[in-house]
Structure formats: structure tokens, C-alpha cells
Amino acid sequence: MTLLAQSQLQETFELNIGPQHPATHGVLRVKVIMDGEYIVKAEPVLGYIHRMHEKMGENRTWNQFWPNLGRLDYLSAIAYNHGYAGLLERAMGIEVPERAEYIRVITVELNRLQSHLLWFGAFILDLGGFTPLMYAFDEREQILDLLESVTGSRLTYCYFRFGGVYNDVDDDFITGTRAFIKRLRPQIPMYHDLVTKNVILMERLVDIGHISADMCRKYGATGPVLRGSGVNFDIRKNEPYSVYPELDFDVPVYHECDSMARYMVRMDEMEQSMRIIEQALDKMPDGPVKAEKAPKILKPPKGDYHFAVEAARGTFSMRTVSDATNTSYRMRLRSPTYSNLSLFEEASRGMLLSDALAFMGSLDLVIPEMDR
Amino acid sequence: MLASEGLPPQKEVVEEVQAAEEGEVDPKAKKKEEEKPRENGLLETDYAKRGFHLDVQVNPDQVVRSAEILDSEGMTMEMVTGVDWLKDGQFEIVYDYSFTGGELFRVVVRCRVDREKPDVPTISEVFGGANWHERETWELFGINFVGHPQLERFLLPDDCDYYPLRKDFKL
């Protein structure tokens, strides 16, 4: 802002980024008012792939809504599956077998790993480094193969069911996952050697894109964005669900509030996800993967229900109003990057345009999830 | 615990306190009760069943005050949304708050407005994040957030003249 105040001419012009622009990773448009190279106001314009999933939720039966969950956040779709399963299990009081819960946690964490790996590659690509993308996609491919073998799809997962999961995992998946963790673990320090201490990266990320903890609170930002601002908050710890309380893992928190802090949070989260997967594989009991008593036709009692999960980008919560029929009366999907991006206008004021694009990358946007 | 700490000036917001435990009520009696809209008041809900701890219904003119109280307690605005109660001729506006500073605590604030004149004051002055949520609710329901800085088309095309989440909008 000080630099802005120094500008004598006060001549501004309007710049349009997107909706087709590689830096936005999807069809997001940002209307920017510029003063030279500095941003006066940046207004994100949403809705280019709006599909009205919430109305679909009111017109489809509870079971028919499953495929929609895979099409919101295409990078952490299994976490969205988990949110929907948890919501209805809470409403109907369905007990989930323990093995199913462990399978859920393993697949969700694998999904989180591949989401963060893709973000890592694409984020560094935004900043001009091409090589890390190749490494990240190599690892990511392994995860997609593993998940494909149990869920049947590579991206738009529809794997969970009310009261369990669709399909049991086989021995190939378990040995394959163990082998993969063994392979990925030494890669993370290698990524740090390759990228993190790179002086060009540090110049672009350190002290850029400051988001205070209070700004996060006012805008409802969650996930790595919130944890990069020094707030120790993770739904897996603070509002435990599934079998997360039985697993030992840490929540990485950085207090610098800048783009680098958000980068570090995600890198450390990959380590923690690997820890969770290893423990879950060890602890997974034998048994059924689907509740036998789960009803085929669901009619949850009248009332409001709310359920939140920690997706790769933050808190994904669902709220539904049931009128005791086989469809929802109102289905509300709260996506994390919608709230995370809403602070962009305030946080990017007075920023250099090139810094703002790096900042946008550090928010880890997935457009279909925002537009819903 | 937080129920007493989180909302100290309870009487300002709440006119009558219903401490009715859910599930204790005879299901038949409950059915009768639900036929008409709920009275204003504060309800402690069963978290395991519902997913939130406190459920508060207020008048539209108390919405901003409730946001200020929850803001001063360090709570986060998580989402704002609407529900169309066509039979009652009312819209319900639902505000979800959560506490991210420690053990999670969720509060739901709701208010009802007449379907013919759906005016409710904006809380975007208190919580900046409510701006987008209210804008979306305005666009999809036609609920007018009085004092909102930018009630423009957001997710839908600029030229559409319908409110898709209203129950009388037929596919």
C-alpha cells in the first residue's frame, strides 16, 4: 500500500485474467484494476462451470446423489465421499464396521497425498520450474493405479456407501500401498533439496501473500491456509470422526502467514498422511466392509444435519434438511476453497501482479468445487 | 461449557429458552409441533445426532447482533444459506458458526422472513466472508440482504431471471 500511495499519476487500468488462463488452473476469471504493476483491486468472477449440484441434491434420491460427490473437488473426491457418508450415517444412526472405517481412512489419505503431489508440481510449474512436475506426476500415477484397483475409477471416485465401502481391498492393494509408501518417503527430502531452499522460490514466496489468523477467521478460511497462519486447527483432530482418534499423527502449523508457510504445511502434511496410512494398514482388522443392517431406501428423520470432514483443501461440510422422504429437502455443500478464495480481494491489495499469481497458487484452487 | 460462555448476553438474543431434550418428546406430539414454524429461542441440540451444539432462532433484526456476539467470542462464519419453506410462505436463512480456536463448537443461527418480502440485514460488515455466501443466497433464492455492498449475479449467467433453489422453480 505504501508503494501505491507513492504513485503520483494514480492512473489505473483494468486487466482481465482468465477465464482461460493457465495460472488459474481452470475456468476462473479475475478482474483486476492495476496501477502500473500493482494491484488496486482484484475481483474473482466465479460460475463458469456452475452445475447446481445443490438442486440436484433435492431432486435425486439419497443414493442417486453419490456420483455428484466425485465431481466437486476432482482432486480429493474420496474425502467428499466421506463427508456424504458421514452425514447420512449420522442422520440415520448407521453403525459402520471397523474395517470399512480403516479402508476409508487409507483411501482418503492416499487421495490427499495425490492431491498435494499434483498441487506441488503445478504450483512450482506456475513459478517457472518444470522438473518437479515430472517427479510429482510419476508418484501420483502410482497412487491413481492403487486407487483404481479398489475403486474402479481414477479421478471421479464414487467408492463409499452408506454404512461402509463398495468393495473390499485385496492383498495386492495392501502390499502395493506399503511398497509405495516406502518409495515415496525418501522422495520428500529430495523434493526439499530440489525445490524448497531454491533462492528463486524463496524470493517468490517468503513474506509474500500475508494472511493473518484474524483474516482467516473473518473469511472462514480453513485447511493449509489456516494452518499456515499459525492456527492449529484440523477437523481430524478438533472434531474427530471415523477412526482418526486411534491414529497417531501431528498437525503441521507454521506461523509465518506467507505463501512459504502454506507451501511448508502441505509438504509436511504429506509426511503425516504417510504415517496415517502405515498405521491404518497395521491396525486394520478383518471383517465385513459394509453394515449389514444398512437400509436400501433411506428416509432420515425430519430435521437438520451437519457433518464436516478435512478434505485436502480444508473443511468440507455438508448440511442437509430432511423432510423424512427419500430425497433431501435442501442440500448445502460448503466447499473450502470458496471461502479461501474470498479473502483474495482483501489480501491481494497493493501486491505485484506476479506475486498475486504465486499467492493464488498457494491457495490451491480447484474451480469445480467452488462453482459447484 | 461453551454454551454458557459463548453467548453471555443470551437474553438479548433469546426471548424464551426451550431446554427440551430431543428424543424425550413423544413422536406424535412432535409431529404436531412441527406443522407450524418453530418459535424463536435457543435450543441445545444433541451433537452426535445433529452435528451442531446450539441452535438459535432469532428475528431478522437480531441477526447482526448475534453475528457481533459470536464474532467477539472468536467464532468463524462457516456458511450462510437459505431454505424455502413454501408451505409456510417463509424463507429461512441459516448461519453456521464454528469455533476454530480450540475444541470445536458449532452454533447455528436461523431466522425466518416472509416469502413475499424477504428482507434481512447483511452481516458482511461483521464477517467479510459472508459477502460471497449472501450474494449466492440472494441469487439462488431471491432473499434480499439489505445493505450488502454487491448484490450482483455470481454463479448464474448475468441475464437469468429465475431463482433456481426456490421450491416453485420446476425443472
Interface residues (C-beta under 8 A of the other chain):
Chain A: L46 G47 H50 M52 E54 K55 E58 N59 L87 R90 G93 M215 R217 K218 Y219 G220 A221 T222 L226 V231 F233 I235 N238 E239 K302 G303 D304 Y305 H306 F307 A308 T315 S317 R319 V321 Y329 R330 R332 R334 Y338 S339 S342 L343 E346 D371 R372
Chain B: E34 A48 K49 R50 G51 F52 D55 G74 T76 M77 E78 M79 T81 V83 D84 V94 D96 T100 G101 G102 E103 L104 R106 V108 F127 G128 G129 N131 W132 L140 R153 F154 L155 L156 P157 P164 L165 L171
